[in-house]
Amino acid sequence: MIRNLVSVLANKILILNDKITHVGKRTTRDKLLSYLSAESIRQSSLSFDIPFDRQQLADYLCIDRAAMSTEISKLQKEGYIKSVQGKGSFVAPKNSELVQEKKRKEIMEIIEREGYSPNRIAKSLRTKESNTIGIMVEDITAFQTPRIIDGVNNYVEKQGYAVILNNMGLLEKTGNHYSELTSYHSAISKSIKLFNKTQIDGLIYVAMHDRDVMELIPKLNMPIVLVYCYDTSKRNYHVTYDNVDIITDVAEYLMKHGHERIGVIKGAEDSLPSQKRLRSFISQLEKAGKELKEEYIFPGAWEVKDGVSAYERYKQLKEKPTAIFAMNDLMAVGFMDAALNDGVRIPEDVSVIGFDNRQECRFTRPRLTTVDIPLEKMGEKAGQILLRLISGQISDEKKVVLPCEFLERDSVTYNE
């Protein structure tokens, strides 16, 4: 009851504030244009209805009805507006002969000069929508998260939406492994409680790992889109990236460069992306009549130190691989650094390919050949789907998989 009372009072205050803005204009014409411009923007249309007849409008703007009618007639003759008699409707379609482009520009100049912008709180009270979405991220320091957030924000901001961000900080609690479901459940529960206290229209969940989050995300009373993860229950919409075709490209690229003895530095054992990439890589080699020897598969867990450890194993091999595919850039850099410090030349002695296209790995010497994940595009697509769901549109795109891009740089050469 108290909440309803506060809402009613707030709404009345906002309406009064709008009225003061219009009534404060100097002339009858300015008052009319201020009010009509505000209604056009509020209703997001050049054709709109007003809740007043002429006498009520005159009373609302504190002007004489006869003077107001005269100004309305002038505005119609000048091509600014067309009023629908008896319906309280004003029509000014963009392409109508009644509103020439010059006149339309003059109207927009008045709006800009008066500094009118729709009040977000007022709109939420009228429409029950806040024009605000939430972004819940597993960890803001994960390399992919800032780029995904940028993609979301760039898209929704253009559509007039604001963003509330909540960082669960799970990287420090769980590391690069995601078997600690208790930590995830606890953090997600707290985050959702936080968002339930705010008025948001929908939610985007950004994961650290490409994996199934079906058991982690509870059923919500709002639209939700998952990014960098998926839901095998098909209950939620999700946007992820291709983890198969691009690995085929990597394997084919190395073989076309004459490499037959190829080593792989894996990701964490419980990592689904690591498992997918390894299967795809082995499959492509087998199609070409080649094999990935067991001793050429080096364990890793996504860290630089894993690349260093892989190099230590590599140099113990009697017959060494001529190329290394590291399943992320950090491990690739660790391998390269250890090799270069040991006098091994890259790519002359061993070629190296990474995965992720991390910012910090673009300045290695030699420059690292790698795979770019379309993180910004994933964020944009998630924002697009979420806004469709908020507006009541049923999207056919329950699952969106975007292609990665192979980036050829300087860390691979032909094996002769």
ABEGO torsion letter per residue (X at the ends): XAAAAAAAAAAAAAAAAAAAAAAABABAAAAAAAAAAAAAAAAGBABBBBABBAAAAAAAAGBBAAAAAAAAAAAAAAGABBBBBGAGBBBBBAABAABBAAAAAAAAAAAAAAGBBBBAAAAAAAAGBAGBBBBBBABAABAAAAAAAAAAAAAAAAAGBBBBBBBAGAAAAAEABAABAAAAAAAAAAAAAAAAABBBABBBBBBABBBBAAAABBBBABBBBBBGBBBAAGABBBBBBBAAAAAAAAAAAAAAAGBABBBBBBBBAABAAAAAAAAAAAAAAAAAGBBBBAAABBBBAGBAAAAAAAAAAAAABABBBABBBBABAAAAAAAAAAAAAAGBBOAAABBBBBBGGBAAAAABOBBBBBBBBBAAAAAAAAAAAAAAAAAGBBBABABBBBBBBBBBBAABBBBX
